[in-house]
Amino acid sequence: MSILNVEHLTHGFGDRAIFNDVSFRLLKGEHIGLVGANGEGKSTFMSIVTGKMLPDEGKVEWSKNVHAGYLDQHAVLERGMTIRQALKSAFDPLLQKEQRMNEICDMLGTADEEEMNALMEELGTIQDELTLHDFYTIDAKVEEVARALGLLDLGLDRDVTDLSGGQRTKVLLAKLLLEKPDILLLDEPTNYLDEEHIAWLKRYLLDYENAFILISHDIPFLNEVVNIIYHMENQELNRYVGDYDHFQEVYAVKKAQLEAAYRRQQQEISELKDFVARNKARVSTRNMAMSRQKKLDKMDVIELAAERPKPEFHFKYGRTPGKMLFETKDLVTGYDEPLSKPLNFSMERGQKIALVGTNGIGKTTLLKSILGLIPSLSGSVELGDNLELGYFEQEVKGENRNSCIEELWQEFPSYTQYQVRSALAKCGLTTKHIESQVRVLSGGEQAKVRLCKLLNRDTNFLLLDEPTNHLDVDAKDSLKQALQEYKGSILLICHEPEFYQDVVDEVWDMSQWTTKVF
């Protein structure tokens, strides 16, 4: 049974086409992975099927009475709302029924016999619905999911706008799971989640009886939870049965077959054109030439899609720093209250270290305290000599109306336009991306612009906060290789062991230092 049908979908932004005559269907019980390079339109597709965006052409049809729940990577939570209120809002339809039940109880005192019977019947129906949907265990359900995603530790009465990007993602995900929609639509749910909570989400999706569509660049995660792949590339959407690894095998064979057919056809076209050119003027062979020309005219010409530029990351190494990069003395990090015990540790030249631990534990806060971007609550950080720091921030707030060219030119005013365009192209951005405003790019494309600024600066110490979030598979592979080849030191926050374990030589677990109880 088809739950969602998308037919002849065409959409673009300005002169940049995203989809061309795309069709898609979602069947009951399908666990779909929606994959493709950054900027191919995965999040745009989700916005169209959820009605947040209207397509230029085509139609989107959902089955009747289907409730779709959408985890949007760009969703905003309202100021003044607590985590508890945000989670309980998943049960708004039931809470409204409870309100109606209370109204009925108030009306019973003044109702005549006929009204009383009607009100009692409605009251019974509402009570049955509330019992059926476990209304009276809402608080327990909220606490159960909040505990599973590490939200209890933050305090459920905390304002949602005080949370980090990762913590907000957890709140939105928890709310969505509490809603128990018929269909889950998840846009990069593992971004900002730590290993423990990714494992919990993996178990949840494996046991999920309904259908879901999942956008993710986390290949091990995809392989375990999906059974259908839809691949978005060059304005097309193609369906493959199986996990991501199987899709890659089939896609490689399909691509090789198409390239072989293209070469054979091009050879045939060349031979036909040559025959026509040599024989169309001679009376004796004119008819044969015309016959071959007709064959050429009717031929369905195979076209190979233009290869997307693959990112090539190479970090510039500056001067050699002193032996000690930084040293902390009784450093206590935090904002209103301490996030860490007094810390006494140091990092030396040449070390490559991954900083791991549950979200909200203070990894980003520690990084910013070392850099001096936020004051410590007590203690000190002493930076070493001759440091050339390169900092990749986990999230950048606000709308950036600069074009990509302007963004890089502001950072490197001495660059020529050719140098700016070349630097952005090496990061896997096309001409249309490069000329677009940063704010209209996908999360992965924006990350590539920010990486581009870092790559073109001399550094000897990189401090990277979740640099793989939003990056597609090719970009992750190139970044991993660049970090492996980098001659400087690295302090890396990352939740993907398959990425950092081949880059670092040491792992620091912040759960040993935190004041938080888990």
C-alpha positions as CSV (number, residue, x, y, z in Angstrom):
1,M,0.0,0.0,0.0
2,S,1.4,3.4,-1.0
3,I,1.4,6.0,1.8
4,L,3.1,8.8,-0.1
5,N,3.1,9.4,-3.9
6,V,5.2,12.1,-5.5
7,E,4.7,12.5,-9.3
8,H,6.5,14.5,-11.9
9,L,8.2,16.8,-9.3
10,T,10.2,19.7,-10.8
11,H,11.8,22.4,-8.6
12,G,14.6,24.9,-8.6
13,F,16.0,28.1,-7.1
14,G,16.4,30.8,-9.7
15,D,18.4,29.3,-12.5
16,R,19.6,26.4,-10.4
17,A,17.5,23.3,-11.0
18,I,17.1,20.8,-8.1
19,F,14.7,18.2,-9.4
20,N,13.5,17.5,-13.0
21,D,10.4,15.3,-13.4
22,V,11.1,13.2,-10.2
23,S,8.7,10.5,-9.0
24,F,8.8,8.8,-5.6
25,R,6.6,6.4,-3.5
26,L,6.7,5.3,0.1
27,L,5.2,1.9,0.9
28,K,4.0,0.7,4.3
29,G,6.9,-0.6,6.5
30,E,9.6,0.8,4.2
31,H,12.7,2.2,6.0
32,I,14.1,4.5,3.4
33,G,17.6,6.2,3.3
34,L,17.6,9.4,1.2
35,V,21.2,9.9,0.1
36,G,23.2,12.1,-2.2
37,A,25.9,14.7,-2.2
38,N,25.6,18.1,-0.4
39,G,23.3,20.4,-2.3
40,E,21.5,17.8,-4.3
41,G,18.2,18.7,-2.7
42,K,17.5,16.2,0.1
43,S,16.2,18.7,2.7
44,T,14.3,20.6,-0.1
45,F,12.6,17.3,-1.0
46,M,11.6,16.8,2.7
47,S,10.2,20.4,2.8
48,I,8.1,19.8,-0.3
49,V,6.6,16.5,0.8
50,T,5.7,18.0,4.2
51,G,4.1,21.0,2.6
52,K,6.6,23.6,3.9
53,M,7.5,24.4,0.4
54,L,5.5,24.3,-2.9
55,P,7.1,22.7,-5.9
56,D,7.3,24.4,-9.3
57,E,5.6,21.5,-10.9
58,G,4.2,18.1,-9.9
59,K,2.0,16.8,-7.1
60,V,2.4,15.3,-3.7
61,E,-0.3,13.0,-2.4
62,W,-0.5,11.5,1.1
63,S,-2.9,8.7,2.1
64,K,-5.9,9.8,4.1
65,N,-5.5,10.1,7.9
66,V,-1.7,9.7,7.8
67,H,0.2,11.7,10.5
68,A,3.7,12.4,9.4
69,G,6.3,13.6,11.9
70,Y,9.2,15.7,10.6
71,L,12.6,16.3,12.3
72,D,13.8,19.4,10.6
73,Q,17.6,20.2,11.0
74,H,16.6,24.0,10.8
75,A,13.6,23.9,13.2
76,V,13.4,26.7,15.9
77,L,12.1,26.3,19.4
78,E,10.2,29.2,21.1
79,R,11.8,31.3,23.8
80,G,10.3,30.9,27.2
81,M,9.3,27.3,26.7
82,T,10.9,24.7,29.0
83,I,12.2,21.3,27.8
84,R,9.3,19.7,29.7
85,Q,6.7,21.9,27.9
86,A,8.3,21.2,24.5
87,L,8.2,17.5,25.1
88,K,4.6,17.5,26.5
89,S,3.5,19.5,23.4
90,A,3.7,16.2,21.6
91,F,0.5,15.3,23.4
92,D,-1.4,18.5,22.6
93,P,-4.3,16.7,20.9
94,L,-4.8,14.6,24.0
95,L,-4.4,17.6,26.3
96,Q,-7.1,19.4,24.4
97,K,-9.4,16.4,24.9
98,E,-8.7,16.6,28.6
99,Q,-9.6,20.3,28.6
100,R,-12.9,19.4,26.8
101,M,-13.5,16.7,29.4
102,N,-13.1,19.2,32.2
103,E,-15.5,21.6,30.4
104,I,-18.1,18.8,30.2
105,C,-17.7,18.1,34.0
106,D,-18.4,21.8,34.7
107,M,-21.5,21.7,32.4
108,L,-23.0,18.6,34.1
109,G,-24.2,20.5,37.1
110,T,-26.7,22.7,35.1
111,A,-27.6,20.2,32.3
112,D,-31.1,18.8,31.9
113,E,-31.7,15.1,31.4
114,E,-31.3,15.1,27.6
115,E,-28.2,17.3,27.7
116,M,-26.8,15.1,30.5
117,N,-27.1,12.0,28.4
118,A,-25.3,13.6,25.4
119,L,-22.6,15.0,27.6
120,M,-22.1,11.7,29.4
121,E,-21.8,9.9,26.1
122,E,-19.2,12.4,24.9
123,L,-17.4,12.2,28.2
124,G,-17.2,8.4,28.0
125,T,-15.8,8.5,24.4
126,I,-13.1,11.0,25.5
127,Q,-12.1,8.9,28.5
128,D,-11.8,5.8,26.3
129,E,-9.6,7.7,23.9
130,L,-7.4,9.0,26.7
131,T,-7.0,5.6,28.2
132,L,-6.3,4.0,24.8
133,H,-3.5,6.5,24.2
134,D,-2.0,6.1,27.7
135,F,-2.8,9.7,28.6
136,Y,-2.4,9.1,32.3
137,T,1.2,8.0,31.9
138,I,2.3,11.0,29.8
139,D,4.8,12.3,32.5
140,A,6.4,8.9,32.8
141,K,6.7,8.6,29.0
142,V,8.3,12.1,28.8
143,E,10.8,11.1,31.5
144,E,11.6,7.8,29.8
145,V,12.4,9.3,26.4
146,A,14.2,12.3,28.0
147,R,16.4,9.9,29.9
148,A,17.1,7.8,26.8
149,L,18.4,11.0,25.0
150,G,20.2,12.5,27.9
151,L,17.8,15.4,28.5
152,L,17.0,14.6,32.2
153,D,20.6,15.7,33.0
154,L,19.9,19.2,31.6
155,G,16.9,19.8,33.8
156,L,13.5,19.6,32.3
157,D,12.6,23.0,33.5
158,R,15.4,24.7,31.6
159,D,14.5,27.2,28.8
160,V,15.0,25.6,25.4
161,T,16.7,28.7,23.9
162,D,19.5,28.2,26.4
163,L,20.5,24.9,24.8
164,S,23.3,24.1,22.4
165,G,22.6,22.9,18.9
166,G,23.0,19.3,19.9
167,Q,20.7,19.7,22.9
168,R,18.0,21.4,20.8
169,T,18.2,18.5,18.3
170,K,17.6,16.0,21.1
171,V,14.5,17.9,22.3
172,L,13.0,18.0,18.8
173,L,13.8,14.3,18.3
174,A,12.4,13.4,21.7
175,K,9.2,15.3,21.0
176,L,8.8,13.6,17.6
177,L,9.3,10.2,19.1
178,L,6.7,10.9,21.8
179,E,4.2,11.9,19.1
180,K,4.5,8.4,17.6
181,P,3.5,9.5,14.1
182,D,2.5,7.1,11.3
183,I,5.5,8.2,9.3
184,L,8.9,9.5,10.6
185,L,10.8,12.0,8.4
186,L,14.2,12.5,9.8
187,D,16.7,15.0,8.5
188,E,20.2,14.1,9.7
189,P,19.1,13.0,13.2
190,T,22.5,11.8,14.3
191,N,24.1,15.3,13.9
192,Y,25.1,16.5,17.4
193,L,24.1,13.2,19.0
194,D,26.8,11.4,20.8
195,E,27.6,7.6,20.4
196,E,25.4,6.4,23.3
197,H,22.3,8.2,22.0
198,I,23.0,7.3,18.4
199,A,23.0,3.7,19.6
200,W,19.6,4.2,21.3
201,L,18.1,5.8,18.2
202,K,19.5,2.9,16.1
203,R,17.7,0.4,18.3
204,Y,14.5,2.5,18.2
205,L,14.4,2.6,14.4
206,L,15.2,-1.1,14.1
207,D,12.1,-1.9,16.1
208,Y,10.0,0.8,14.4
209,E,7.0,-0.9,12.8
210,N,5.9,2.1,10.6
211,A,7.7,3.6,7.6
212,F,10.3,6.3,7.8
213,I,12.5,8.4,5.5
214,L,16.0,9.2,6.8
215,I,18.5,11.7,5.5
216,S,22.0,10.8,6.8
217,H,25.6,10.8,5.8
218,D,26.4,8.4,8.7
219,I,27.0,5.2,6.6
220,P,27.3,2.6,9.5
221,F,24.0,4.0,10.9
222,L,22.3,3.9,7.5
223,N,23.4,0.3,6.8
224,E,21.9,-0.9,10.1
225,V,18.4,0.8,9.9
226,V,17.3,1.1,6.2
227,N,16.1,-1.4,3.7
228,I,15.5,0.9,0.7
229,I,17.9,3.6,-0.7
230,Y,16.7,6.5,-2.8
231,H,19.7,8.2,-4.4
232,M,19.4,11.9,-5.4
233,E,21.9,13.0,-8.1
234,N,21.8,15.3,-11.1
235,Q,18.1,16.3,-10.6
236,E,17.1,12.6,-10.6
237,L,15.8,10.3,-7.8
238,N,16.5,6.5,-8.2
239,R,15.3,3.6,-6.0
240,Y,17.6,0.7,-4.9
241,V,16.5,-2.2,-2.7
242,G,18.9,-3.0,0.2
243,D,21.2,-1.1,2.5
244,Y,23.8,1.6,1.6
245,D,26.6,-0.8,0.8
246,H,24.4,-2.8,-1.6
247,F,23.3,0.5,-3.3
248,Q,27.0,1.4,-3.8
249,E,27.7,-1.9,-5.5
250,V,24.7,-1.7,-7.8
251,Y,25.3,2.0,-8.6
252,A,28.9,1.3,-9.5
253,V,27.8,-1.5,-12.0
254,K,25.0,0.7,-13.4
255,K,27.4,3.6,-13.9
256,A,30.0,1.4,-15.6
257,Q,27.4,-0.1,-17.9
258,L,26.1,3.4,-18.9
259,E,29.7,4.7,-19.6
260,A,30.4,1.6,-21.8
261,A,27.1,2.1,-23.7
262,Y,28.0,5.8,-24.1
263,R,31.4,5.0,-25.6
264,R,29.9,2.4,-28.0
265,Q,27.2,4.9,-29.1
266,Q,29.7,7.7,-29.6
267,Q,31.9,5.4,-31.8
268,E,28.8,4.5,-33.8
269,I,27.8,8.2,-34.2
270,S,31.3,9.1,-35.3
271,E,31.3,6.3,-37.9
272,L,27.8,7.3,-39.2
273,K,28.7,11.0,-39.4
274,D,31.9,10.1,-41.3
275,F,29.9,8.0,-43.8
276,V,27.3,10.7,-44.4
277,A,30.0,13.4,-44.9
278,R,31.9,11.2,-47.4
279,N,28.9,9.9,-49.4
280,K,26.0,12.5,-49.4
281,A,27.3,14.3,-52.5
282,R,27.8,11.2,-54.6
283,V,24.8,10.1,-56.6
284,S,25.6,6.4,-56.3
285,T,25.8,6.5,-52.5
286,R,23.4,9.3,-51.6
287,N,20.5,7.1,-50.6
288,M,22.7,5.1,-48.2
289,A,24.0,8.4,-46.7
290,M,20.4,9.6,-46.3
291,S,19.5,6.3,-44.6
292,R,22.3,6.7,-42.1
293,Q,21.4,10.4,-41.5
294,K,17.9,9.3,-40.6
295,K,19.3,6.7,-38.2
296,L,21.4,9.5,-36.6
297,D,18.3,11.8,-36.4
298,K,16.2,9.1,-34.6
299,M,18.9,8.0,-32.3
300,D,18.2,8.3,-28.5
301,V,21.5,9.9,-27.6
302,I,23.0,8.7,-24.2
303,E,24.2,11.6,-22.1
304,L,26.5,11.3,-19.1
305,A,25.8,13.6,-16.2
306,A,28.5,16.0,-15.4
307,E,30.7,14.8,-12.6
308,R,30.2,16.8,-9.4
309,P,33.5,18.3,-8.2
310,K,35.0,16.2,-5.4
311,P,36.4,18.1,-2.5
312,E,40.1,18.2,-2.1
313,F,41.1,19.3,1.4
314,H,44.7,20.2,2.3
315,F,45.6,22.1,5.4
316,K,48.5,24.6,5.3
317,Y,51.1,24.1,8.0
318,G,52.6,27.3,9.4
319,R,55.6,27.8,11.5
320,T,56.6,25.3,14.2
321,P,55.1,26.1,17.6
322,G,56.8,25.6,21.0
323,K,56.7,22.2,22.6
324,M,53.8,23.0,24.9
325,L,50.6,24.1,23.1
326,F,48.5,24.8,26.2
327,E,48.4,24.0,29.9
328,T,45.5,24.3,32.3
329,K,45.8,25.1,36.0
330,D,42.8,24.2,38.2
331,L,40.6,25.2,35.2
332,V,36.8,25.1,35.9
333,T,34.7,25.6,32.9
334,G,31.0,26.5,32.7
335,Y,28.6,29.4,32.6
336,D,26.2,30.0,35.5
337,E,27.5,26.8,37.2
338,P,30.6,24.6,36.8
339,L,30.6,22.0,34.0
340,S,34.0,20.6,35.0
341,K,36.0,19.7,38.0
342,P,39.3,21.6,38.4
343,L,41.3,20.5,35.3
344,N,45.1,20.2,35.2
345,F,46.4,18.9,31.9
346,S,48.4,19.9,28.9
347,M,48.8,19.2,25.2
348,E,52.1,19.0,23.4
349,R,53.2,19.7,19.8
350,G,52.4,16.8,17.4
351,Q,49.6,15.3,19.5
352,K,46.2,14.5,17.7
353,I,43.5,14.1,20.3
354,A,39.7,13.3,20.1
355,L,37.5,14.8,22.8
356,V,34.5,12.6,23.4
357,G,31.6,12.3,25.8
358,T,27.8,12.8,26.1
359,N,26.2,16.0,24.8
360,G,25.9,18.8,27.3
361,I,29.0,17.5,29.2
362,G,31.0,20.6,28.3
363,K,33.2,19.6,25.3
364,T,32.5,22.8,23.3
365,T,32.7,24.9,26.5
366,L,36.2,23.5,27.2
367,L,37.3,24.2,23.6
368,K,36.1,27.8,23.9
369,S,37.7,28.2,27.3
370,I,41.1,27.1,25.9
371,L,40.7,29.6,23.1
372,G,39.7,32.4,25.5
373,L,36.4,32.9,23.7
374,I,34.5,32.5,27.0
375,P,35.9,33.2,30.5
376,S,36.5,30.3,32.8
377,L,34.8,30.2,36.2
378,S,38.1,29.8,37.9
379,G,41.7,28.7,37.2
380,S,43.6,29.5,34.1
381,V,44.8,28.4,30.6
382,E,48.3,29.2,29.4
383,L,48.8,29.1,25.7
384,G,52.2,28.1,24.2
385,D,54.5,30.2,21.9
386,N,54.2,30.7,18.2
387,L,50.6,29.2,17.9
388,E,48.7,29.6,14.7
389,L,45.2,28.5,15.7
390,G,42.6,27.2,13.3
391,Y,39.1,26.9,14.9
392,F,36.1,25.2,13.3
393,E,32.9,26.2,15.2
394,Q,30.1,23.6,15.6
395,E,27.4,26.1,14.6
396,V,27.3,29.6,13.3
397,K,24.2,31.6,14.3
398,G,22.4,34.2,12.1
399,E,21.7,34.6,8.4
400,N,24.7,35.2,6.3
401,R,23.7,37.3,3.3
402,N,27.2,37.3,1.8
403,S,27.8,35.4,-1.4
404,C,30.5,32.6,-1.0
405,I,32.9,34.8,-3.0
406,E,32.3,37.8,-0.7
407,E,32.7,35.5,2.4
408,L,36.1,34.3,1.3
409,W,37.3,37.7,0.0
410,Q,36.6,39.3,3.4
411,E,38.9,36.7,5.0
412,F,41.6,36.9,2.2
413,P,41.4,40.4,0.7
414,S,44.7,40.0,-1.2
415,Y,43.2,37.0,-3.3
416,T,42.3,37.6,-6.9
417,Q,38.8,36.5,-8.0
418,Y,40.4,33.5,-9.7
419,Q,42.1,32.4,-6.4
420,V,38.8,32.8,-4.5
421,R,36.8,30.8,-7.0
422,S,39.5,28.2,-7.3
423,A,39.8,27.8,-3.5
424,L,36.0,27.3,-3.2
425,A,35.9,24.9,-6.1
426,K,38.6,22.7,-4.5
427,C,36.2,22.3,-1.5
428,G,33.6,20.7,-3.9
429,L,31.4,23.8,-4.6
430,T,30.1,24.4,-8.1
431,T,30.0,27.8,-9.9
432,K,26.3,28.2,-8.9
433,H,27.1,27.5,-5.3
434,I,30.0,29.9,-5.3
435,E,27.9,32.7,-6.6
436,S,25.0,32.0,-4.2
437,Q,24.4,33.6,-0.8
438,V,25.8,31.5,2.0
439,R,22.3,31.4,3.7
440,V,20.6,29.6,0.8
441,L,23.2,26.7,0.8
442,S,22.6,23.4,2.4
443,G,24.2,22.7,5.8
444,G,27.0,20.6,4.1
445,E,27.7,23.4,1.6
446,Q,27.9,26.0,4.3
447,A,30.4,23.7,6.3
448,K,32.5,23.5,3.1
449,V,32.7,27.3,2.9
450,R,33.8,27.5,6.5
451,L,36.3,24.8,6.0
452,C,37.6,26.6,2.9
453,K,38.5,29.6,5.1
454,L,40.4,27.3,7.5
455,L,42.2,25.5,4.7
456,N,43.6,28.7,3.2
457,R,45.2,29.9,6.4
458,D,48.5,28.9,7.9
459,T,47.9,26.9,11.1
460,N,49.9,24.7,13.4
461,F,47.1,23.7,15.8
462,L,43.5,22.8,14.7
463,L,40.6,22.9,17.2
464,L,37.6,21.3,15.4
465,D,34.1,21.1,16.9
466,E,32.0,18.4,15.1
467,P,33.4,19.2,11.6
468,T,31.7,16.1,10.0
469,N,28.2,17.3,10.8
470,H,26.3,17.8,7.5
471,L,29.3,16.7,5.3
472,D,28.6,14.2,2.6
473,V,30.6,10.9,2.2
474,D,33.2,12.3,-0.3
475,A,33.8,15.4,1.9
476,K,34.2,13.3,5.0
477,D,36.7,11.0,3.3
478,S,38.7,14.0,2.0
479,L,38.6,15.7,5.4
480,K,39.8,12.5,7.1
481,Q,42.7,12.2,4.7
482,A,43.6,15.9,5.1
483,L,43.7,15.5,8.9
484,Q,45.8,12.3,8.7
485,E,48.3,14.2,6.5
486,Y,48.3,17.4,8.6
487,K,51.7,18.0,10.2
488,G,50.3,20.1,13.0
489,S,48.4,19.2,16.2
490,I,44.7,18.5,16.4
491,L,42.1,18.7,19.2
492,L,38.9,17.2,17.7
493,I,35.3,16.9,19.0
494,C,33.5,14.2,17.1
495,H,30.8,11.6,17.7
496,E,31.8,9.3,14.8
497,P,34.4,6.7,15.9
498,E,34.8,5.4,12.3
499,F,36.0,9.0,11.4
500,Y,38.3,9.9,14.3
501,Q,39.9,6.6,15.2
502,D,42.0,6.8,12.0
503,V,43.0,10.4,12.7
504,V,44.0,10.7,16.4
505,D,46.5,8.9,18.5
506,E,44.7,9.6,21.8
507,V,41.1,9.9,23.1
508,W,40.1,12.0,26.0
509,D,36.8,11.1,27.7
510,M,35.3,14.2,29.3
511,S,32.9,12.1,31.4
512,Q,35.8,11.6,33.8
513,W,36.1,15.4,34.3
514,T,32.5,16.6,34.3
515,T,30.5,17.7,37.4
516,K,27.4,16.2,35.7
517,V,26.0,13.0,37.0
518,F,25.0,10.5,34.3
